[in-house]
Amino acid sequence: MTDTTYAVAKWRIRKPSVIPGFGLTLGFSLAYLSLIILIPISGLVWRTASMGWGEFFAIATDERTLRALYVSFGTAFVAGLVNVVFGVLVAWILVRYNFRGRRLIDSVVDLPFALPTAVAGIALAALYAPNGWVGSLVAPLGLKIAFTPLGIIVALIFIGLPFVVRTVQPVMEEIDSEVEEAAATLGANRFQTIRRVLLPGLMPAILTGFALAFARGVGEYGSVIFIAGNIPYVSEIAPLLIVIRLEEFHYEGATAIASIMLVISFAMLFIINLIQAWSRRRFGHA
């Protein structure tokens, strides 16, 4: 590398941004993240670490705690999978078709964002209760939705669907419909077009939408407690158990359960991010 080339490269590295204020905005961002996220999480970890390992494992391995964690993460995972299927279908309809009422449906997708979670929980409980509009129809079949884990899944599907739709929709809009027409002219059937043309480009967005819906479902409280029934060992979620422990002034138990949720959520999101990175490399070269 000549001196001139080195000088030009050095100038490009140090070239100031068109928009000034990097130091100020970076400091503000770090301070904001520290106050809102890092300090509360550090306090949670510190409070959990202050208790002995014996007490922590006693709380972590308690049957009620394990069952509540299983209900929270299991229902959130199932609801996330359901939202992936129907969220992609809704995004497909909104992007690929023009029909009367399309704007109304597009607005309804965002309704769970604006609707208070408690209102959503009460409405869902009224609909899916044994004497509700939907519950009374499935009750003769021996199916009970409200006040069971199935009711929790319904609530999590309701609040998680917009995350998948709004994540997949912009990516789907960038895929030109002529690509699908070209695949059809080359002899590909509809299944092959979806599998080889659409899914490779949509897979990272689908995984992102699933991760967002799953994360929201794990920590959801307001819309779940009204339809769950809150029966210990059956339909009791971990956030509710944390509130119960706080009301009992059992702060060590509450922080221990919260720390376990934090670790499991971080591990699952980390795995999902690894799958996202793999899908970008795998499908990006497909």
C-alpha positions in Angstrom: 0.0 0.0 0.0 1.5 3.3 -1.1 1.5 6.4 1.1 -1.2 8.1 -1.0 -3.5 5.0 -0.8 -2.9 4.8 3.0 -3.7 8.5 3.4 -6.9 8.2 1.4 -8.0 5.1 3.4 -7.2 6.9 6.6 -9.2 9.9 5.5 -12.2 7.7 4.6 -12.1 6.1 8.1 -12.0 9.4 9.9 -14.4 11.2 7.5 -17.0 12.8 9.7 -20.6 11.8 9.4 -23.1 14.0 7.5 -25.2 14.1 10.7 -23.2 15.3 13.6 -23.6 14.4 17.3 -22.4 10.8 17.4 -20.8 11.1 20.8 -23.8 12.8 22.4 -26.3 10.4 20.9 -24.2 7.4 21.8 -23.9 8.6 25.4 -27.6 9.3 25.7 -28.4 5.9 24.2 -26.1 4.1 26.6 -27.5 6.0 29.6 -31.1 5.3 28.5 -30.4 1.6 28.1 -28.6 1.5 31.4 -31.5 3.1 33.3 -34.3 1.2 31.6 -32.7 -2.2 31.1 -29.3 -2.9 32.5 -29.8 -1.5 36.0 -33.1 -3.3 36.7 -31.7 -6.6 35.4 -28.5 -6.1 37.4 -30.6 -5.5 40.5 -32.6 -8.7 39.8 -29.4 -10.7 39.4 -27.8 -9.2 42.5 -30.9 -9.9 44.6 -31.0 -13.5 43.3 -27.3 -14.0 43.9 -27.6 -12.7 47.5 -29.6 -15.9 48.4 -27.8 -19.2 49.0 -27.6 -21.8 46.2 -29.6 -24.2 48.4 -32.5 -21.8 48.7 -32.4 -20.9 45.0 -32.5 -24.5 43.9 -35.3 -25.3 46.3 -37.4 -22.5 44.7 -36.3 -23.4 41.2 -37.1 -27.1 41.6 -40.4 -26.6 43.4 -43.2 -28.4 41.5 -45.4 -25.4 41.4 -42.6 -23.2 40.0 -41.7 -25.8 37.3 -45.3 -26.3 36.3 -45.8 -22.5 36.0 -42.7 -22.2 33.9 -43.8 -25.1 31.7 -47.3 -23.4 31.2 -45.8 -20.0 30.3 -43.1 -21.2 27.9 -45.1 -24.1 26.4 -48.2 -22.0 25.6 -46.0 -19.1 24.3 -44.2 -21.5 22.0 -47.4 -23.1 20.6 -49.0 -19.7 20.2 -45.9 -18.5 18.3 -46.1 -21.4 15.9 -49.7 -20.8 15.2 -49.1 -17.1 14.7 -46.3 -17.9 12.2 -48.8 -19.9 10.0 -51.7 -17.5 10.2 -49.5 -14.4 10.3 -47.8 -15.2 7.1 -51.3 -15.9 5.5 -52.6 -12.6 6.7 -49.6 -10.8 5.4 -49.9 -12.6 2.1 -53.5 -11.5 1.7 -52.7 -7.9 2.6 -49.8 -7.7 0.2 -50.9 -9.8 -2.8 -54.6 -9.0 -3.1 -56.7 -5.8 -3.5 -60.2 -6.2 -2.2 -62.9 -4.2 -0.6 -62.2 -3.9 3.2 -58.5 -4.4 2.9 -57.7 -1.3 4.8 -60.1 -2.3 7.5 -58.4 -5.7 7.9 -55.0 -4.0 7.9 -56.1 -1.7 10.7 -57.7 -4.6 12.7 -54.3 -6.4 12.7 -52.9 -3.6 15.0 -55.9 -3.7 17.4 -54.0 -5.8 20.0 -51.4 -3.1 20.2 -53.9 -0.4 21.1 -56.3 -2.5 23.1 -55.5 -2.7 26.9 -54.6 -6.3 27.7 -57.1 -6.5 30.6 -59.9 -5.6 28.2 -58.7 -8.2 25.8 -58.6 -10.8 28.5 -62.1 -10.0 29.7 -63.5 -10.1 26.2 -61.8 -13.4 25.4 -63.0 -15.0 28.6 -66.5 -13.9 27.9 -66.4 -15.4 24.4 -64.7 -18.7 25.2 -66.3 -19.4 28.6 -68.6 -22.4 28.7 -71.6 -20.0 28.5 -70.0 -17.7 25.9 -70.7 -17.4 22.2 -67.8 -19.6 21.2 -67.5 -21.7 24.3 -71.2 -22.8 24.2 -70.6 -24.1 20.6 -67.7 -26.3 21.5 -68.9 -27.4 25.0 -71.2 -30.1 23.6 -68.1 -31.6 21.9 -66.5 -31.9 25.3 -64.0 -29.2 24.6 -63.3 -26.5 27.2 -61.2 -23.5 26.1 -61.5 -20.9 28.9 -59.9 -21.5 32.2 -57.5 -24.1 30.7 -54.0 -23.9 29.0 -55.9 -23.8 25.7 -57.4 -20.5 26.7 -54.0 -19.1 27.5 -52.9 -20.1 23.9 -55.9 -18.3 22.5 -55.0 -15.1 24.4 -51.3 -15.3 23.3 -52.3 -15.8 19.7 -54.5 -12.7 19.9 -51.7 -10.5 21.3 -48.9 -12.1 19.2 -50.3 -12.1 15.7 -49.4 -8.5 14.9 -45.8 -9.1 15.5 -45.6 -11.8 12.8 -47.7 -9.9 10.3 -45.9 -6.6 10.7 -42.5 -8.3 10.5 -43.2 -10.4 7.4 -45.4 -7.8 5.5 -42.6 -5.3 4.6 -40.3 -8.2 3.4 -43.1 -9.7 1.4 -43.8 -6.4 -0.3 -40.2 -6.3 -1.6 -40.7 -9.7 -3.4 -41.9 -8.8 -6.8 -44.9 -10.9 -8.0 -43.1 -11.3 -11.3 -40.7 -13.7 -9.6 -43.6 -16.0 -8.8 -44.8 -15.7 -12.4 -41.3 -16.5 -13.7 -41.2 -19.6 -11.5 -44.6 -20.7 -12.9 -43.5 -20.3 -16.5 -40.4 -22.4 -15.7 -42.7 -25.3 -14.7 -42.8 -24.9 -10.9 -46.0 -25.7 -9.2 -47.4 -23.7 -6.3 -45.8 -25.7 -3.6 -42.4 -25.5 -5.3 -42.8 -21.7 -5.7 -43.6 -21.3 -2.1 -40.7 -23.6 -0.9 -38.0 -22.5 -3.3 -38.9 -18.9 -4.2 -40.9 -17.3 -1.3 -39.7 -19.0 1.8 -35.9 -18.4 1.3 -36.5 -14.7 1.4 -39.1 -14.7 4.1 -37.5 -17.1 6.5 -35.4 -14.5 8.5 -38.5 -12.3 8.9 -40.6 -15.3 9.9 -38.1 -16.3 12.6 -38.0 -12.7 13.8 -41.8 -12.5 14.0 -41.8 -15.8 15.9 -39.2 -14.5 18.4 -41.1 -11.3 19.0 -44.4 -13.1 19.5 -42.8 -15.7 21.7 -41.1 -13.1 23.9 -44.3 -11.2 24.2 -46.2 -14.3 25.1 -43.8 -15.4 27.8 -44.2 -12.2 29.7 -47.9 -11.6 29.1 -50.0 -11.1 32.1 -53.1 -8.9 31.7 -54.8 -10.7 28.9 -54.0 -14.2 30.3 -55.1 -14.1 34.0 -58.8 -13.5 33.0 -59.0 -16.5 30.7 -56.5 -18.8 32.3 -58.4 -19.7 35.4 -55.1 -19.4 37.4 -55.4 -23.0 38.8 -52.1 -24.0 40.4 -50.3 -26.8 38.6 -52.8 -26.6 35.7 -53.2 -23.1 34.3 -51.1 -20.9 36.4 -48.5 -18.8 34.5 -45.1 -17.8 35.9 -45.7 -14.0 35.9 -48.8 -14.6 38.1 -46.8 -16.8 40.4 -44.2 -14.0 40.8 -47.0 -11.6 41.7 -48.3 -14.1 44.3 -44.9 -14.4 45.8 -44.6 -10.7 46.1 -48.0 -10.4 47.8 -46.8 -13.0 50.2 -43.7 -10.9 50.8 -41.6 -13.8 49.6 -39.2 -11.6 47.6 -36.5 -14.2 47.3 -39.0 -16.6 45.6 -40.2 -13.8 43.3 -36.7 -12.8 42.2 -35.6 -16.4 41.8 -38.5 -17.2 39.5 -37.9 -14.0 37.5 -34.2 -14.9 37.2 -35.1 -18.3 35.8 -37.5 -16.8 33.3 -34.8 -14.3 32.3 -32.2 -17.0 31.7 -34.5 -19.3 29.8 -35.8 -16.4 27.7 -32.3 -15.2 26.9 -31.2 -18.7 26.0 -34.2 -19.3 23.7 -33.8 -15.9 22.0 -30.1 -16.6 21.6 -30.9 -19.9 19.9 -33.5 -18.2 17.6 -30.9 -15.6 16.6 -28.4 -18.3 15.7 -31.1 -19.9 13.6 -31.8 -16.6 12.0 -28.1 -16.1 11.2 -27.9 -19.6 9.7 -31.1 -19.0 7.6 -29.6 -15.8 6.2 -26.4 -17.7 5.2 -28.3 -20.8 4.0 -31.1 -19.1 2.0 -29.1 -16.1 1.0 -27.0 -18.4 -1.2 -29.9 -20.5 -2.3 
